Amino acid sequence: MPTTVTAIFQDGVLKPNRKLKLRPNEKVKLHILREDRVTGSTGLGSLAGAFPELAALADKDLAAGKRLWERGLERQLHRPIRKSGSR
């Protein structure tokens, strides 16, 4: 099960802020997410921790995605409503 842990990179080594329940020499996969990125202007907050892939998005990428979503929403709101049976 995935676990989120805060760590400090010191002397070339990541040092977690708490003890990890791992066996000696157990391999793990890491997603590195800088804390300053999480608290940046994107407003991702805890979403970035839940979905580490989001942290890789730059502010400009998020803004472009928001514009696309808003345009799609605008088209849906102005689409003519068809009555059932009409074509």
C-alpha positions as CSV (number, residue, x, y, z in Angstrom):
1,M,0.0,0.0,0.0
2,P,1.4,3.4,-0.9
3,T,2.8,5.6,1.9
4,T,3.6,9.3,1.9
5,V,6.6,10.2,3.9
6,T,8.4,13.5,4.3
7,A,12.2,13.2,4.0
8,I,15.3,15.4,4.0
9,F,18.0,15.0,1.4
10,Q,21.3,15.3,3.3
11,D,24.8,14.2,2.4
12,G,23.5,12.5,-0.8
13,V,20.9,10.4,1.1
14,L,17.2,10.7,1.6
15,K,16.4,10.6,5.4
16,P,12.7,10.0,6.2
17,N,11.2,11.9,9.1
18,R,9.8,8.7,10.6
19,K,10.6,5.0,10.9
20,L,9.6,3.0,7.8
21,K,8.2,-0.5,8.0
22,L,10.5,-2.0,5.5
23,R,12.6,-5.2,5.5
24,P,16.4,-4.9,5.2
25,N,17.4,-4.4,1.5
26,E,13.8,-4.2,0.4
27,K,13.4,-2.3,-2.9
28,V,10.9,0.5,-3.1
29,K,9.8,3.0,-5.8
30,L,10.0,6.7,-5.0
31,H,8.1,9.6,-6.4
32,I,10.1,12.8,-5.5
33,L,7.9,15.8,-4.8
34,R,9.6,18.9,-3.5
35,E,7.6,20.5,-0.7
36,D,7.9,24.0,-2.1
37,R,6.2,22.7,-5.3
38,V,3.2,21.4,-3.3
39,T,2.6,24.7,-1.5
40,G,3.2,26.7,-4.7
41,S,0.7,28.8,-6.6
42,T,-1.0,25.8,-8.3
43,G,-3.4,25.3,-5.4
44,L,-3.0,21.5,-5.6
45,G,-2.4,21.2,-1.8
46,S,-3.1,17.7,-0.7
47,L,-4.0,16.6,-4.2
48,A,-0.4,16.6,-5.1
49,G,0.4,14.2,-2.3
50,A,-2.5,11.9,-3.4
51,F,-1.6,12.1,-7.0
52,P,2.2,12.7,-7.3
53,E,1.9,12.9,-11.1
54,L,0.1,16.3,-10.7
55,A,3.2,17.8,-9.1
56,A,5.0,17.5,-12.4
57,L,2.6,19.9,-14.0
58,A,3.8,23.5,-14.3
59,D,1.5,26.4,-13.6
60,K,1.2,27.1,-17.3
61,D,0.1,23.5,-17.9
62,L,-2.6,23.8,-15.2
63,A,-3.8,27.1,-16.7
64,A,-4.0,25.6,-20.2
65,G,-6.0,22.7,-18.9
66,K,-8.4,25.0,-17.0
67,R,-8.9,27.1,-20.2
68,L,-9.7,23.9,-22.2
69,W,-12.2,22.8,-19.5
70,E,-13.9,26.2,-19.4
71,R,-14.2,26.3,-23.2
72,G,-15.8,22.8,-23.2
73,L,-18.2,23.8,-20.5
74,E,-19.1,26.9,-22.3
75,R,-19.9,24.9,-25.5
76,Q,-22.1,22.5,-23.5
77,L,-24.0,25.3,-21.8
78,H,-24.8,27.0,-25.2
79,R,-25.6,23.8,-27.1
80,P,-29.2,23.7,-28.3
81,I,-31.4,21.3,-26.5
82,R,-33.1,18.8,-28.7
83,K,-36.6,17.5,-27.9
84,S,-36.9,13.7,-27.9
85,G,-37.8,12.4,-31.3
86,S,-36.5,15.4,-33.2
87,R,-33.3,15.3,-35.3
